[in-house]
Amino acid sequence: MKENQEELTPKEKLDQENFLLKSKIITQGGIFGGESDIDPEIENVFLKNILAFEEAEYKPFYEIIGVDPKDFPPVDLLSEIEIKTYFNKLIKIFEDHKVFYDVNETVPVEVSYKFLIEDYLLSESQQLPEGFNHVIDGCSGDCPGCFQADYCKNKDDIWPPEELEAERKRREQEKF
């Protein structure tokens, strides 16, 4: 390796930077497998994005997209038309921030809206680096706690109806 940083070629500088970025990711628990044939410039962008994601601050999702949850009234205070209007307004704000809502199409809009304003907006998330898309599919893998479980066919393969209902009741009693 050359003694002086100024003597390095642009490619050598990029290779060195990529090595340092990989080293930092590895010290934070990341794993890389073997040598890569990826273009060093593309690899550099990728590594910087990985670090930006890993170091992103956690904060309430409503702060990330810049909304006040109070601007979205509860479902029980709205008509069906108002629910659709507020839901579409929220989805537009999401899309403007590269957040896409893609839940089971059989989920009624009032169920989706309630999930978004009561759970998702208040949940903690990372501010993703520029250029990242985020998809909300609503599936946490926890069928008894899922807002869309009643509209999901996949849960039937995982949870027999009696067991699902028993687990829901158990969790409800656990709250008290």
Secondary structure as UniProt FT lines:
FT   HELIX           5..7
FT   HELIX           10..27
FT   TURN            28..29
FT   HELIX           40..54
FT   STRAND          58..60
FT   HELIX           61..65
FT   HELIX           69..71
FT   HELIX           75..77
FT   HELIX           80..96
FT   TURN            97..98
FT   STRAND          99..101
FT   TURN            105..106
FT   HELIX           109..115
FT   HELIX           116..120
FT   TURN            121..122
FT   STRAND          124..126
FT   TURN            130..131
FT   STRAND          134..136
FT   HELIX           143..145
FT   TURN            147..148
FT   HELIX           149..151
FT   HELIX           155..158
FT   HELIX           161..174
//
